[in-house]
Amino acid sequence: GAMIKHIRTLSMDTNTNKQQPRQRNIASFAQSMMPGNDQNNGQKEPKASGQNQNVPQKQLLSPKYVGRLISSIVKEISTSRRDQMLEESGVRSADQWEKIVDHVRLCVERVVLSPILSRLMLSTLRETTEQECALQEKIGILKKEPNKRLAQILGIPKRQKLDERCWHGAVATLKTFDVVAMPSFKLGVLLGVKDEIFREAGDLGVDDMNADDFLPIMTYIICRAGLRHPWSTVTVLRQILGDDFVSGEAAYYLTTFEIALNHLLHLDITNFIKNT
C-alpha cells in the first residue's frame, strides 16, 4: 500500500555475492501483518503474534505500543521466513544472520513508522515540553562559551589535553541524529559518535578512557551539535526500541546519551550566569 511506496529495493552489505532478501519483499510481508490490514490478495498472511487487529487510533500513536508491534513483526518474519532469507542471501554464519535481522528490522520500522513518526514526535513533544525547553535554554547558554571554558564547566579531564579538544568529528556525526529518521539509524549515529570520541582521544594518546572521561565529553558534544529536540527524540527512541532490541554496547551508549541529557537538564549554572 501507500506505506511501502517509499521502500527502495536495496541489498544487505555482506561478504557474499548472492543477493540479500529485498526490502520490498520484507516490507510487503510486514505490511500484511499490520493491524487493520485485510488486503492480502486473497492470501491469509500471519498477523504479528499477540496483536489485536482492532487497535484504537490512540494506542497506535503510543511509542511503546509501536515498539512492541515492530518487535513482534520482526520476530514473526525472522522466524517464519528464516530459511527463505538464508537461501536468498547465501549466508550461514551467526554474525551475518544478525545483519539480516537488523535489515529486516529497518524495513519494518519504515513500514510501521513512515506514516506516523511525525505524529509520535509531536505527541511526545507536547508531553515533554517543560524538559525540552529547559534543556534547550541550558544548551543555548552553554554553547556560547569558548571551547576550553565549556570543557571546564562540564568537567572534561585535563589529561593529555582532552579539555582542549574541539571534537569536530564527533560533533559532525551527532548532527546527523536529526537528519536520519528511523530509530535503528539514530542508534547507529550514537555508536558512530562513540567511535569518533575514542578515535579523537586516541589521537591524543588516551587509550584508556573510562566513563568519567566519556560522559562530560558526550555532554560537550551535545552542546555543540545543536540538536532540535534531543530530549523528546530520545524519549521516543527508548520506547520504540525497547530492551529486547537494545542490548550490550548499544544499550550502554544510548543510556550514556540519556544520562548526558539529564545532566545538562539539571546542571546548576546560576553562579556561572552571574559571572558572565
C-alpha positions in Angstrom: 0.0 0.0 0.0 1.0 3.6 0.4 3.2 2.9 3.3 5.7 0.9 1.3 5.9 3.1 -1.8 8.9 4.8 -0.3 10.8 1.5 0.3 13.5 1.0 -2.2 14.9 -2.3 -3.4 18.3 -2.5 -1.7 20.6 -5.3 -0.7 22.4 -6.0 2.5 26.1 -5.4 2.7 27.6 -8.8 3.1 30.7 -10.8 2.1 28.8 -12.9 -0.4 27.9 -12.2 -4.0 24.4 -13.5 -3.7 21.6 -11.0 -3.4 20.2 -10.3 0.1 16.5 -10.5 0.9 15.0 -7.5 -0.8 13.4 -4.7 1.2 10.3 -4.7 -0.9 9.6 -8.4 -0.2 10.1 -7.9 3.5 8.1 -4.6 3.5 5.2 -6.3 1.7 5.1 -9.1 4.3 5.4 -6.6 7.1 2.5 -4.6 5.6 0.3 -7.7 5.5 0.9 -8.1 9.3 -0.1 -4.6 10.2 -3.2 -4.2 12.4 -6.3 -3.5 10.4 -4.8 -4.7 7.1 -7.2 -7.0 5.3 -5.8 -6.7 1.8 -3.7 -9.8 1.3 -4.7 -10.5 -2.2 -6.9 -13.4 -1.0 -4.0 -14.9 0.9 -4.1 -15.3 4.7 -0.8 -14.0 6.0 0.0 -14.5 9.7 -0.6 -11.4 11.8 2.0 -10.3 14.3 1.6 -12.6 17.3 -0.3 -11.2 20.2 -1.5 -8.2 18.3 -5.2 -7.2 18.4 -6.2 -6.2 14.9 -8.8 -3.7 16.1 -6.4 -1.3 17.7 -7.7 2.1 18.8 -6.0 5.1 17.0 -4.7 6.5 20.3 -2.9 3.2 21.0 -1.4 3.2 17.5 0.2 6.5 18.4 1.8 5.2 21.6 5.6 4.8 21.1 5.6 1.8 23.5 2.8 0.0 21.5 4.5 0.8 18.2 7.8 -0.5 19.5 6.1 -3.8 20.6 4.4 -4.1 17.2 7.7 -3.6 15.4 9.5 -6.2 17.5 6.6 -8.7 17.1 6.6 -8.3 13.3 10.4 -8.6 13.1 10.2 -11.8 15.2 7.4 -13.2 13.0 9.3 -12.5 9.8 12.7 -13.7 11.2 11.1 -17.0 12.3 8.7 -17.8 9.5 10.9 -16.8 6.7 14.3 -17.6 8.1 15.0 -20.5 5.6 13.9 -18.4 2.6 16.1 -15.4 3.7 19.1 -17.6 4.3 18.7 -19.2 0.9 18.3 -15.8 -0.8 21.3 -14.4 0.9 23.6 -17.5 0.8 24.8 -16.8 4.3 25.1 -19.3 7.2 27.2 -17.6 10.0 25.5 -16.2 13.1 27.1 -12.7 12.5 25.7 -12.5 9.0 22.3 -13.7 10.2 22.2 -10.9 12.8 22.9 -8.4 9.9 19.9 -9.9 8.1 17.7 -9.5 11.2 18.9 -5.9 11.6 18.0 -5.3 7.9 14.5 -6.8 8.5 14.0 -4.5 11.5 14.9 -1.4 9.4 12.4 -2.4 6.7 9.7 -3.0 9.3 10.5 0.3 11.0 10.0 2.1 7.7 6.7 0.4 7.0 5.3 1.0 10.5 6.7 4.4 11.3 6.8 6.3 8.0 3.1 7.3 8.2 3.0 8.1 11.9 6.5 9.1 13.1 5.9 12.9 12.9 2.7 12.4 15.0 4.6 10.3 17.5 7.1 13.0 17.9 4.6 15.8 18.1 2.7 13.9 20.8 5.9 13.3 22.8 6.9 16.9 22.4 3.7 18.0 24.0 4.3 15.7 26.9 7.9 16.8 27.4 7.7 20.5 26.6 8.9 21.5 30.1 12.0 19.4 30.0 12.7 20.2 26.3 12.5 23.9 26.8 14.6 23.9 30.0 17.3 21.7 28.3 17.4 24.0 25.2 17.7 27.0 27.4 20.7 25.5 29.2 22.3 24.4 25.9 21.7 27.9 24.4 23.7 29.5 27.3 26.5 27.0 27.3 27.1 26.8 23.6 28.1 30.4 23.5 31.2 29.7 25.7 34.7 29.2 24.3 35.7 25.6 23.9 38.1 25.5 26.9 35.7 27.3 29.2 32.8 25.0 28.2 35.1 22.0 28.8 35.9 23.3 32.3 32.2 23.9 33.1 31.3 20.3 32.0 34.3 18.7 33.8 36.2 17.3 30.9 39.5 16.0 32.3 42.7 17.9 31.5 44.9 14.9 31.0 46.5 14.7 27.6 44.7 18.0 26.8 41.3 16.3 26.4 39.8 19.6 27.6 41.3 21.5 24.7 39.9 19.2 22.1 37.0 20.5 19.9 35.7 17.0 19.0 34.8 18.1 15.5 34.3 14.6 14.1 32.0 13.6 16.9 30.0 16.8 16.7 29.6 16.4 13.0 28.4 12.8 13.5 25.9 13.7 16.2 24.4 16.4 14.0 23.2 13.6 11.7 21.0 12.4 14.6 18.4 15.0 13.4 18.9 14.0 9.7 18.1 10.3 9.9 14.5 9.3 10.8 14.4 5.6 11.7 15.3 4.5 15.3 17.8 2.0 14.1 19.7 4.7 12.2 19.6 7.1 15.2 21.1 4.3 17.4 23.7 3.9 14.8 24.6 7.6 15.0 25.2 7.3 18.7 27.5 4.4 18.1 29.2 6.5 15.5 29.7 9.3 18.0 31.3 6.8 20.4 33.7 5.7 17.7 34.7 9.3 16.9 35.3 10.2 20.5 37.6 7.2 21.0 39.3 7.9 17.7 40.0 11.5 18.6 41.0 10.6 22.2 43.4 8.1 20.7 45.0 10.8 18.6 45.9 12.5 21.9 47.4 9.3 23.3 44.4 8.4 25.5 43.6 4.7 25.0 42.1 4.0 28.5 39.1 6.3 28.5 36.6 5.4 31.2 33.0 6.6 31.9 34.2 9.6 34.0 36.1 10.8 30.9 33.5 9.9 28.3 30.4 11.4 29.9 31.5 15.0 30.1 32.8 14.7 26.5 29.5 13.5 25.3 27.8 16.3 27.2 30.1 18.8 25.5 29.3 17.3 22.1 25.6 17.6 22.7 26.0 21.3 23.5 28.0 21.9 20.2 25.7 19.8 18.0 22.6 21.9 18.4 20.1 19.1 18.1 16.5 20.2 17.6 14.6 18.1 20.1 17.1 15.8 21.8 15.0 15.1 25.0 11.8 14.2 23.1 13.7 12.3 20.5 15.5 10.1 22.9 12.2 9.5 24.8 10.6 8.2 21.6 13.7 6.3 20.7 13.9 4.5 24.1 10.2 3.5 24.0 10.2 2.3 20.4 13.5 0.3 20.5 12.8 -1.3 23.9 15.0 -3.6 25.9 14.6 -6.6 23.5 16.4 -4.8 20.7 18.8 -2.5 22.6 21.4 -4.5 24.4 25.1 -4.7 25.0 27.2 -1.8 23.6 24.1 -0.1 22.0 22.3 -0.1 25.3 25.3 1.3 27.1 25.8 4.2 24.8 22.1 5.0 24.5 21.9 5.1 28.3 25.1 7.3 28.3 23.4 9.7 25.9 20.3 9.9 28.2 22.5 10.5 31.2 24.3 13.3 29.4 21.0 15.0 28.5 19.7 14.6 32.1 23.0 16.0 33.5 22.6 19.1 31.2 18.9 19.5 32.2 19.8 19.6 35.9 23.1 21.4 35.7 23.1 24.4 38.0 24.5 27.3 36.0 23.2 30.0 38.3 26.6 31.1 39.5 28.0 30.8 36.0 25.3 33.2 34.6 26.1 35.7 37.4 29.7 35.7 36.5 29.2 36.3 32.7 
